[in-house]
Amino acid sequence: MSQARLEATVGIGAPTTSHIFSLAWPMAVKAIFLHGTVLIDGWLVSSLGEAALASMGLAAAIGGIILGIIFAFSHAMQIRAAQAFGTADPVYLKSTLLCGLTISMAIGGAGLAFIFLFGPSLIDHMAPNRDVALNAWLYLRVFSLVVLLESVGQCLSSFFNGCGRTRLPLYGYALSVPINILCSVALIHGLWGLPSFGVTGAAMGSAIGVAVQVVFFAIRFLQIEGHLVRTVGWRHVSFARTLKRYFLFTLPIAATFSSATLATHLCMLIYARMALNDFAAMTLIAPWNMVAGQIAMQWTQATGIIVAQLLGRRANEATLDAFLSKAWRGAFVAAGMMGLVFLGLSMSIEILYADLSPETRATLLGFMPILLITSFPRATNAICGNTLRASGDTIYVMQIFLWSQWVFRVPATALAVLVFEVPAFWVLSLILAEELVKFWPFHSRLWRGDWKRAVVTE
């Protein structure tokens, strides 16, 4: 790995906002493709009615927990790969990649076992009626293929991101998403002579699209970085020791993202106890929230990648300060763009979801003020979290997420839905309350400045 290649990614001296943008925009578009597929599935299934939406939302909540754990370790891979890329050590990069793949595929296998052992009983317990439960299980059974494929695809995608090749994951999604949509449309509604599978057809389309994407990632990796597989040696003498060290580094990061995913999907399972119209609205707004959030989230993740690369090459504190101040201003712009997405959605609900009941559409429209306000603390918290993770301060970040979610958000959601039966607007407002709870712990830690003196080469 040449120094010239490294400097081409992070720049000489303090990287500028253009360096962040060059990394962030492919990651953002890719993430929008990823979450947008769920949004499109929701839109396609909405024509089948609220009960079909409830089936998909329930199954996606269970499958999403396992998929979220895979994504969590892929985020950790992204940070470790960025640090390794900063050192320009091919042994470090090879070790990071193979350790990441080993852990990710083990999670995928365990996830399949969980789905087939516990999925049916969990769905039966949470579903509002038998028809919803049956369709949810049919969807989840097919969606398990997506879980297995993503255990490889997300790992390779994050490795590319950490090395600054953020366009490759974008190209993979640009290839797979149209295939996903076409297959989903055909299999949901039985077009072009194919059988009609209803809700299950959306899961089939997703599985076909992800399979195409994983094949693309594997081919491009072998073409570009295949030499790493032939590199001799391990970062810490043996593969076993290297895997242990990698796991210990990634565990707090993965625990942070896994906790966030588990909390989100557990809340979705709690939402299933709401009135059918309210639950359908919560099912529809969740992917919109994720899609719009990627504008700011990927900006902040690109910031974290560059911080990790700068720390890997031991940049001075002045360079780090200059870079982060530029990144911070960009995060506020990204949050404003998120707000514009929600504003556009509020003006289009009557058109996009004309097949839904007026009550469901009114609930969706009522969510907009909360989502607009939440964009700003969410973006600035993410700048803090990604910068601290890049420096190795992973346990502190994990602790903030754990107590804000499990001491505050999840219990508050359970009380709001199961005990007090409050309106959906106030249930959704808990996501804003969670960001405000995290605000001071994140910012005070970043302002202390220890992250600028971190050594990430050990």
N, C-alpha and C positions, 0 to 999 in steps of 0.2 A: 504494500500500500504506500504510494509515494506521498511526500509532503505536499507536492503540487496539487494532487487530487484532493487532499484534505482541505487545503486552503481554498480550492475552488468551491467547496461546499460551505465552509463557515466564514470565508473571507479573511483578509489580512487586517489585523487590528480588530476594532469593534465591528462586528457584522451590523448591517443596516436592516431597516424594515423590509427592503427588497429581498434580502437573504431569507428572512422569515417567510415572506410571501411566497418565494419560490418553492419552499418546502411545504407551506401550509395549504396552498390552493389545491394541489393534487390530493392531499390527505383529506381536505374538506369535501371535495367533490366525490372522492371515493366513499367517505363516510355517509354523505348524503345518498349516494347510490345504495349503500348497505341498508340504512334505516329507511330510505325512501321505498325500497322494495316492500318492506312491511307496511308502509303507508299505502302503497298501491294495492297490495293484497287486501288491506282494509277497505279501500275504495271499491275494489272489484267485488268483494264479499258483501259490502253494504247493500248491494242490489238484491241480496237474498234475504235481507231483513235483520232486525235486532238480534234474533235468536242465533243466527249464523255468526254474527259479529261476536256474540258472547262466547260461542264455541271456540272461535279462533283466538280470542283474547285469553281464555282460560288455558288452552293448550300452549299458546305462545308464552304465557307466564311460567309454566313448568319447564318447557324446553329452553326458555330464555335464561333460567337460572344456571343451567349447565353450560350453555353457550357463553354466558357472562363470565363464568370462571375461566373458560378458554381465552376469552378476550382479555381478562385480567392478567393472565400470565403473558399474553402477547404484548400488553403494554409494558410489562417488566422487561421482556425481551427487547423492546424498542429502545428503552433507556440503556440497557447493558450493551446492546449493539452500538449505540452512539458513543458510549464510553470507549468500547473496544476500537471503533473506527478512529476515534481521536488519538489513540496510541499508535495507530498504523501498524499493529502487530497481527499478522495473519493467523498465528496460533490462537490468539485471544478471540478473533472473530470466528474461527472454526469451532472453538470450544463453546462459544456463546450459542451458535446456531444449533449444534447437535444436542446440547443440553436442553435448549428450548424445545426442540422437536420431541425429545424423549418425554419431557414432562407433559407437553400439550397432548400428545397422542395417548398417554396414560390416562389423562383426564377425560378425553373423548371416549375411551373404552369404558371407564367407570360410569360415565354419563349414560351410555347405552344400557348398562346393567341397571342403573337406577330407574330409567324410564320404563323398562319392561317389567321390573319387579314391583315398583310402587306407583307408577303412573295411573293405572286404572282405578285403584282404590282412592288415590288422592283426588282425581277428577270427580269420581262419584260423590265424594264428601263435599266438594266445593261447588259443584254445578247446581244451578237453580232448579233444573228439571232433567228428566231422563234423556230427552232428545238432545239437549245441549251437551250432556255428558257423552253420549254416543259419538256425536260429530267431533267433539274435542279429542276423544281417544283416537279416532281414525286420522285426524290431522296430526296428532302428536306422534303416532306410530311412523308415519312417513317422514315427519320432521326430524326424527332421530338420525336419518341419513345426513341431513345438513350438519348436525352436531359432529358426526364423525369426520366429514370432509373438512369442516372449518378448523378442526384440530391441527390440520396440516396447513391449510390456506392462510389462516390468521398468523401463524408463526412465520411463514415465509414473507407475508406482507409486512409484518413488523420489522423483520430483519432488513428488508429493503429500505424501509423508512429510516431506521437507525443509521444506515449507511448513506443517507441522503438521496437515495433513489426513490423518491416518493411518487414519481410518475408511473412506475411499474405497477404498483397496486391499483392505481387509477385505471390503467389500461386493462387490467384483468377484470375490474368491475364494469368498465365500459363494454367489454365483450360479453360478460355474463348476464348483465341486467336485462338487455333487450330479449335475450333468450328466455330468461326467467318470466318476463311479463307475457311474452307470446304464449309460452307453454301454460302459464297460469290461466290466461284468458280462455285458451282452448280447452283446458281440462276442467275448469270450473263450470263452463257453460256447454261443453260438448260440441265445440265448433269443428269444422273441416272433417267431419266423419268420425271424430274421436268420441269416446264415451264421456258422459257428464258425471264428474265426481263431486260437484258442489264445493264445500269448504275444503275437502281433502285435496282438490285439484290445485289450490294455492300452495300447499306444502310440496306437492309433486313438482310444480314449476320451480320452486326454490331449490329443491334438491338437484334438478337438472342444471340450473344456472350455476350453482356453487361447484358442481363437478367440472364444468367447463373452465371455471375460474382457476381451480386448483391445478388442473393440467397445464394451463397457461403459465402459472407461477413456477411450477416445477421445471418446465422447459426453459424459461428465461433464466432461472437460477443456474441451471447446468451450463447454459451458454455463457453467462457473465461471470458467475462466481464459482463455477464447478471446480476450479483449482483448489479451493479451500478444503474440499473433501479429501484431496490428496496430500494436504499439508501434514507433516509429521509432527507428533507431539501434542501435549495437552497443557492447558494453562497452569494446572497444578499437578504435574507429574503423571497422574493417572486419570482415566475417565471418571472413576468412582469419586475421587477427591474433588475433581473439577465440578462434577454434577452436584455434589454436596455444597460446595461453596456457591455455585450458581443458585441453587435452591434457597440457600440462606439469604442471599441478596434479594432474590425476586419475591420471596414469600411475603414480606410486608407490603410491597407494591401490589402484588396479586391479591393479598387479603383486603387491601383498600378497595380495589375495583370490584372484587368478588362481593364484598360487603355492600357496596353501592348497588350492584346488580341484584343481589339477593333481597335487599331491602325494597328495591323498586318492584320486583316481581312478587314479593310477599304482599306488598301493598296492593298490587293488582289482584291477587287472590282474595284479599280482604274486600276490595271493591266489588268482587263478584257477589257479595251479600247485599249490595245496594239494589235499588229498584232497577229493572231491566233497562229503561231508557238512560238512567244515570250511568250504569255500567257500560252500556254501548258508547256513550259520550266519552267516558274515561279511556276506553279501548281505542277510540279514534284519535284522541288528543295526544296520547303517549308517543306514537311515532312522529307526529308533527313537532312535538317538543324536542324529541331527539334530533330530528332533521335540522330544524332551525338552530339548535344548540351547537351543531357541528361547526358553524361559521366561527364561533368564538373558541370552541373546544380545540379545534385543530390548529388554530393560531397559537393557542397556549401550549399545545403539545409540540408544535414546531419550535416554539421558544425553548421548551425543555430539552429537545434534541440538541439544539445549538449550544445551550448552556453546558450540557454533558460533554459535547465535543470540545468546547473551550476549556473546560476543566481537565479533560483528557490530555490536552496539550499545554496545560498549566498557564493559561492566560492570566494576566495581572488583574487586580481588583478594579482598577480604573476602566479597563476594557469591559469587564463584566457589568459594572455599574452603567456605563454608557449604553451597552447593548440592552440591558433590562429596561432602562427608562424609555427607550424607543419602543420596545415590545409592549410595554404597559399602555402607552398611548394608543397603539394599534388595537389592543384588546377592547378599549372603549368604543372604537369605531366598529369593531366586529359585533359588539353587543348592540349597538344601534342598528346594524344591519339585521340582526335577529329580530329586533322589534318591528322592522319593516315587513319581515316575513309574516309575523303574527297579524300585523295590520292587514296585509293582503288576504290572509286566510279569513279574517273576520268579515271581509267584504265579499267573500266567495262561497260562504257556507251554504247559502240557499241554492247555489248552482251545483256545487260539488256533491252535496248530500241531499238532493231533492227527493230521493226514495225513502228517506228516514222520516220519522214522525216529527211534527212541529216541536214537541217537547224536547226531543233529543237535540234538534238544531238550536233551540233556545239555550240549552245547557252549554253546548259548545261555544256559542257566542259569548256567554257569560264568563268563560274561562279567560278571555283575551287580556283584560287588565292585569291579572295576576302574572301571566306569562310575559307581558311587556316589562313589568317592573323587575321580575326575577332575572332578566337577562344581564343586568349590570353587576349585581353582587356575585352572580354565578361566574362571570368572566374574570373578575379581579381575583376571586378565590382560586380559580383555576390557574392563573399566572403564578400565584404563590405556591400552590401544590406541586405544579410541574417543575418549578425551579428548585424547590426543596428536594424533590425526588431525584432530580438530576445530580444533586450534590451528594446523594446517599443518605439524606435525612429522612429515610423512609418510614421508620417506626413512629416518629412524631406525626407525620401526615396520616398514617394508618389510625393512630389513636383519635385524631380529630374526627375522621370519618366514622369510626366505630361508635363513639359515644353520641355524635350528633344524629346518627341514624337509629341506633338501637336503644338509646336512652330517651331520645326525643321523638323522631319522626314516626317510626313503626308503632310504638305504643300510642302516640297521639292519633295516628290513623285508625288504629283498632278502636280506641275510645270513641272517636268521631263517627265511625261507621256502625260499629256493633253495639255501642251503648247509647249514644246520644242521637244517632241517625240524623246528623246535621246535613244541610244541603251540599250538593256536589261542589259548588264554588268554594266553600270553606274547607272542604277536604283537600282540594287541589292547592289551596293557599298554603298548606303545610310545606310545600316545596320551597316557597319563598322564606318561610320561617326557618327552615333548615339552613339555607344559605346565610341568613343573618346570624344564626347561632355560631356558624363556623368563621365568621368574618374576622373577629379580633384575634383568635388564636393563630390563624394563618398569617395575618399581616404583622403581628408583633414578632413572630418568629423570623419572617423574612427581613424585617427592618433591623433585627439584631446583627445580621451580616455574616454569621458563621459559615453560611453556604459558600461564600466567595473564597474561603480558605480550605475547602475540602480537597482531599487527595483521592482520586478515583482510579488510580492505576494499580492499586494493591488488590 
